[in-house]
Amino acid sequence: MLALAGYPLGLQFRFFDPTPNAPAGQLAEQIVADYADQAALERFARGADVVTYEFENVPVETAQWLEQFAPVYPPPAALHTAQDRLNEKTLFQQLGLLTPPFAPVNTAQELQAAVEKIGLPAVLKTRRLGYDGKGQFVLKTPEDLAAAWQTLGGAPLVLESFVAFEREISVLAVRNREGATAFYPLVENQHAEGILRLSQPSGNSSLLQFSAEEFAQRILNSLNYVGLLAIEFFEKDGQLLANEMAPRVHNSGHWTIEGAETSQFENHLRAVLGWPLGPTHLRGHAAMLNLIGELPDVEQILAIPNAHLHLYGKTPRAGRKLGHITVREPEKEMMQSKLKLLQKIVEKGASVGGKP
Amino acid sequence: MLALAGYPLGLQFRFFDPTPNAPAGQLAEQIVADYADQAALERFARGADVVTYEFENVPVETAQWLEQFAPVYPPPAALHTAQDRLNEKTLFQQLGLLTPPFAPVNTAQELQAAVEKIGLPAVLKTRRLGYDGKGQFVLKTPEDLAAAWQTLGGAPLVLESFVAFEREISVLAVRNREGATAFYPLVENQHAEGILRLSQPSGNSSLLQFSAEEFAQRILNSLNYVGLLAIEFFEKDGQLLANEMAPRVHNSGHWTIEGAETSQFENHLRAVLGWPLGPTHLRGHAAMLNLIGELPDVEQILAIPNAHLHLYGKTPRAGRKLGHITVREPEKEMMQSKLKLLQKIVEKGASVGGKP
């Protein structure tokens, strides 16, 4: 989606992905190699004006090594922070953001101590490499500790209080090389089985929007960030608790292709190139529905007026994000009605809703 | 732009272009060969679900030959008609559309007779292969006949009355394999030096819109057309005179990427695949400005909020269409103001306006 947004701006692309036949390889040369293969990395980056990434588990060492060939944005330091839940939450705290209570866990004893400090229910998470609900264990009673340790023990962990939040919200912030910033309207997200299902730019109070932008601005500044940054919050009792951040274009911003004046993809490219950012305001009412695990009937989707289909060219597999649909309507009620219809078609009865 | 619209629909592409390094070649395999190279054509079309084109001078024989491998849309018969101004205008007449008076011209004597019949001013045009004002000669006085014949004589020609029209208007019509049709709002076009400069979906009276759709429907039906068809009209005294048609996505429809709910590119693909067509209604007020001959300063353009840049990856050359900018605004006045600003930046004083 970055490349599709970039070609009209006159950009050319080269991709690096360890997996052969990655979807992006349809759109330009793909270099297939390990992240540690320096010769391949050089072949990839040599001659580029800028290097960026849209996968937060790119090794920090790889991102740093590439800096000898071209500027790498978002800065590898942001990648370093975002790859470790403990570093990330510590940064949030240092910058004065509220977070759910948390504690590092490296041993079974520390787990015991962390539970005593934070209370139950709580979520034990690996500090690194978790996504889509993987690497997490929900602790409801003291009896769950042994199983949780059995499952995750050994890796560096963090225990977080389980927040009975009202909503999950994300803000998409973007900062360019000159330090100019822009923020998209807050997005309300719904997950199921740890995977994002539905994102909607929400009718949040302007106070929440203001708070989220203020928090995002602090993070952008502290990291001297360049590019698009997504920050996920829990909303509870009118407050935003910072949960995590992603130093890349984000699934909860895919609706911006049709739903905002400038898509997150175009704004990310503008940012890393040092170009002026585009307006982030809404165009009508929009919502985005992820296509997980199996592909829908294309014609059935396209028969719904104002439903916009985006497939990623991936092979279907359980739990895999294969695409998304954005519905955009001038009137909110009609948007909601069509969204319900699309959910019915796409999810075939699978549960969608708040956190379990 | 077709490929950029098609990837999100899950489509894959292969391109055929006699010119090496055509812009589309960045986006997928490009086969470079002559239109008569049957082995190359087979390599191109073998295994495809459908073949389409976005250049109206593809030889009809090539389009027909490809039909043994896959359906070819728009139908080669439409290409055949559109490639010859005389056939095209004759079809318009047969279907009851008004046209400027015209007459075939094959000899200097016939030119003399045609001028006597039609009167002056008039435009002498080659029947085939003219575009962007090439292959045309404006006759103002009887003294111009010799020079016109000197310039164009030899090729099959057509003389057309020079219409002192009020506006140039196009309609973008689309028909899918099931015969479903959709029509975009009428577009008002401004040319300079024979090249399209500016297109705006206009606030035309609903009667004009109705007439244009009715005319387009007749043409679509008569050709059993599949895909997007552009028809250009002159508006004079409240009537539409059919000037020409293009059996492809059209420059006067490029604004649909941001300005309509479904772009002409996506609807063309949906049509040739037999998929449901998408809504064609406007999203706000939009206008499209062509970038001719030289590239603008990208940052200067992107600094204008709601200006959307589209570059085609072509090498600059005098008179060449290198890209376009679409400006889209909720309010018409603001759109017009920004359009003026963009024109100032882009055209650096070059004249834009009605027909000379």
Interface residues (C-beta under 8 A of the other chain):
Chain A: L4 Y7 P8 L9 G10 Q12 Q26 L27 A28 E261 R270 W275 P276 G278 P279 R283 G284 L295 V298 E299 L302 A303 P305 N306 H308 L309 H310 L311 G313 G323 R328
Chain B: L4 Y7 P8 L9 G10 Q12 Q26 L27 A28 E261 R270 W275 P276 G278 P279 R283 G284 L295 V298 E299 L302 A303 P305 N306 H308 L309 H310 L311 G313 G323 R328
